[in-house]
Structure formats: structure tokens, C-alpha cells
Amino acid sequence: MIIIGEKLNSTLKSVRSAMKNYDSDTILDIAKKQYDAGASYLDVNAGMFLEEEPERLEWLINTIQEEIDVPFSIDTPNPKAILKGLKANKNGKPIINSITNEKERFNAIMPLAVEYKTGIIALCMDDSGMPETVDERLSVAESLIEKLTREGVPIEDIYIDPMVRPIGTGSHYGVAAIETIRNVKLEFPNVHIACGLSNISYGLPARKIMNQVFLIAAMAAGMDGAILDPLDKRLMTYLYAAEALLGRDEFCMEYLTKYRNGELEI
């Protein structure tokens, strides 16, 4: 499972304050905790700083990579900020988060993925807006995959985001996301999935429960990556159990290792 740690996001007050004050100790503490909890990538976002975003993102990346060797998911639609982050990066192959099928955004971001040979999260959205149905999402996903591969992005570097929307605003959104995942993986088995897991529960009480259950359902449909909170020990416990049940953990070795190390919440 590709685990993209979500906690270094400037929309979070504690992170925004740390970034504003160049508080490297707080940033490193959050980064290390996510890495130690099993994050494959760290999502880094400085979008709340608007005009200062490129420089703040550069500082964030430099601060983390001085101490931790973990690749980044560069989380911004701003091509200038993406470029700044890519030039600063020394921690292996990053992921750009994200591109859409909106013409202007696609044309601005796609060349950066090709030039820097990055992974790229492709969000199922185009110039007509956010799709409602599974068929609409699949159509956007197919178009994005075709265009990205045609431009030279290897199919295994593409991470489709099925457009997870809060079920509190539409009871069909959970099923739509799960069925999009299932159909994308059936048609393009070498493409990865990387959804924003916690979007599903926005606006609801006890969000962690909803996130945990959605994780299992989405993994059963074929999801192999997610932007999530690796510090949610119950969530990570269910993730490791689901990996074993779905045949992705040979002889349950990872599950057993996590159990012996006391990393599972029982």
C-alpha cells in the first residue's frame, strides 16, 4: 500500500503557524512521526501562503530532507510552486499532487512531470466540473491516462484519484468513488490509485470511523494508495489487516511484524 502522509498541510492551524514562524522543530516532529508510522511519502502543502507559496514550500521540503530521507508528494495546483519544490527536492522520486483534465491546468503541469520524471496524481475532474457519476469519472480517468502516457509519463507513474467527495453532501458519493476505483483497476491494472481518504467524511461526526470503513471498502475494490493520516493507529491496523486478507501481504509477514512490534491497535 502506498501511504501518503497528510499531516504537513498548511490548512492545519498548527502546521500553518509552524511554517509562518519557520519552526523547523515542529515540522520535523510531524514529519518524523508520519515516517515512523509507515508513510511511504510525505504530502507537503503551503497553499495557504498564497503569493509566498513557492518559497514556503521550498523551505518545507529543505527542512524535512535535511533530517529524513522520504520522498515527497508536492501538493499544489500552482506550477511555480511545483517547480520550486522539484528543484529543491533531493529525496528521490516525488509525486506531483495533482493534475486534472482541465486544459489550462493540464498543459501547465504535465511538462513538469515529464521533465522531472515524477509520479503524478491525476484527479478525475475536467473543465465541465466535478463529475457526479461513475461513468463520467471513468471517462475523465481514461482521457487523463491516454494523454499522460502519450506525453511520455509511464503508466506506473500515474495515480488516479477517483474524486472522493463527502457522503454528507451526497449519499451516492461513497459508491461512486469505490466503483470508479474498481473499474479503473480492471481497465488499467498497472495504474495506481491515490485518493484523499478523509474527504469522504468531511462534515460528519466521528470522522475517523467513516475513514476507517471507507479504507477497507476502497482497498477491496483495488485501491493501492491513499493520502491519509498514518498517525491514526486504528486506521493503520485495519490497513495491514486488509492487505493480508486481500493477498497483498505474503504469509501475513508484514501484519505479523507489526503485531510483534506492538504497532497494531487491538
N, C-alpha and C positions, 0 to 999 in steps of 0.2 A: 504494500500500500504506500502510495506517495503522500506523505503527510506534510502539508504546508502550514506552518505555524502562523496564526492570525493576529498575535498579540502586539506586534510592533506597528500599530496603526494610529496615525495622528488624530483620528476621530475619537480615540480613547483619551479622556482628560489627563490621566497620569502620564501617558506617552507624549501627548502634545506639550505638557508642561516640561517634561524632561528634554524634549527636543528644543523647545524655546530657550531653555536655560543651558543648553549644551551639557546636560547632566549625563556624562558617559557612564557613570556607575549604575544609574537606574536602567539605562538602555542595555548595558551588558548583563545586568541581573536578569532582565526579562528574556534576553536572547539565550543566555546560558540555560535557564530553566526550561525553555522550549526545546532546545537542542538535547538536553539531558533526558527530556520526557519522550524523545523519539522523533522530533521533527526532521524530515528529510530536506526541507527548505525553510527559510525564514522569509515570510512576506514582509516587505518594508514599504511603508506608505507615509508620505509627507504632504499629502494633498491639501491639508488644512492651512498650509502656509502660503497658498496662492502664488504670488509672484516670486516668493523666496523658495518655492518647492524644489527646483533643481539643486540649489546649494544645500538645503536642509537634507535632501535625500542623499547627496554625496557624503555629507558628514555622517549620516546614519550608517551608511554602508562602510565607510572607512573606520568608524568607531568599532563596529562589530567585527570586521575581518582582521583587526589588529589582534584580537583575542580568540576568535572562534573560526574554524575552518568549515563553514557550512554554506552551501550555495543559496542565492537569493532569488526570491520572486519579487520582481520590481513592479510595484503596484501603482500604476498611474496611467491615465489616458494621454498625458502630456508628452509629446515626442521629445521636447527639450529636456525634460526631467529624465525620461528613459535614457537618452543619450548620455547625460551626465552620470547616471548610475552605471551604465555599461562601461563607460571609460574608467570609472573608479574601481569597478569590480576586479578582484583578484582571486575570488573564491570558487573557481571552477565555473561550469556552465550554468548560467542563470536562466530563469524563465521570465518572459515579459507578461505581465498581467495588467491589461489584456488588450486584445484586438476584437473588433466586431466587423460585421459585414456592411457597416455604414461606409460609404465610398470615401469620404474625406479622412475618416479615422484609419481605415484600412490602408489607404495609399500613403499615409504619413508614418505608420508604424511598421508595416510589412518590410520595407527595406532595411530597417534596423535589425529585425530578426534574421534576415538573410546575411547581412554583413557581419554580424557578431555571432552567427551560428547558435542562436539561443533556442530554448524551448519557447512555446508561446501558447497562452491560454486564449482560446477563441470562443467568445461569448455569442450565444445564439440570439443575436439581435441585428437588425438591419435598418435601413432608412425609413421603413414603414413603422418602426417602433418595436415594442416588446411583444413577441408572439404569444398568443393565447393557447393554441392547440399543439399537440404532439406533431402533427403533420407540418405545421408551419415551422416549428423548431427544427425538425429534420431537414426541411428544405434549406434553411439557413446554414445548418451544420454541413450539409453536403456541398453547398456553394463555397463555404469557407475552406473546407478541406481541399476541394478541387483547385481553388485559386492559390492557396498557400503552397501546395505541392507543385503546382505549375511554376511558381516563382522560385522554387528550389528549397523549400522547407521540407526536410524528411518527415514522412508521416508519423514516425515515432516521436517526433518533437512537438506534435500538435496535441493540445489538451483541450478537449471540448467541454465548455461549461454549458450545461443544459438549460440555463436560465432559471435558477431556483428562485421562486417568488413566495412571499409569505402566505401560508394557507389561511391565515386570519383574514386575508383580503380576497380569497377565492378558494373554495373548498376543493377545486379540481387541480390546484397547482402542485400538490404533492404527487398525485398520479401522473400529471403531465411531465414532471421532472424525471420520475422513475422510468416511465415508458420511453422518454427520449433517450435516457442512458441505455436502456435495454436495446433499442433499435440502432443507435449509433454503434454500439459494440458489436452487434450482429453484422452490420454492413461494413464496418471498418474495424476489425479486431485489433489492428496494430495502433490505433489511435487511443490516447489516454483520455480519461475523464478527470476534470478538476473543478468541482463545484464549490461555491461558497456555502458550506453546510448550514451555518446558523441563520442564513436568510430565511429558511423555511419557518422558523419560529418567531420571527420579528413581530412584536406587538402582543405576544401571548404570555401568560404567566408560566412559571416553571419551565423556562425555555430549554434548560438542559435535558429534560426528559424527552421533549419533542426532537431535539437534535440527536439524541442517542438512538431513538427508534428509527428516525429517518436514515441515519448512518447505516443501520443493518439492512433496511429495505433497499437502499440505493446500492450497497455492496452486492446484495443478492441479484440485483439487476445488471451488475457488471462494472460498477464504479470502482476504479482503481487508484483514485487520487481525490483529495479534498483539502480545501482551505478550512482549517478547524482549530479548536483550542486543545493543544496537546497537554495542557495542564489540567484538563478535566479527566481525572483518573478513571472514573466510571466509563466515560466515553471511550478511552483508550483500551480499557478492559474488554468492552464489547467489540472493539475493532479487532483485537488479537483473537478473540473467540470466533468472530465471524470469518477471519482469514483461515483459521483451522477448519471450520465447518465447510467452507467453500473450496477446500482443496488447494489453497494457496500457501499453506504452511506445512511443508513435508514432514510427516510423522509428528506434527504439532511441536516441532522443536522450538520455535520462537515463543509459542504460548507457554511451554514448559519452562523455558529460560526466564520469561517474565514472572512466572509464578514463583520460581525458586529465588528470584531476586527481590521478591516482595513488591513487585510493581503492579500486581493486579488488585483491584478492589473487590473483595469477596463479601 
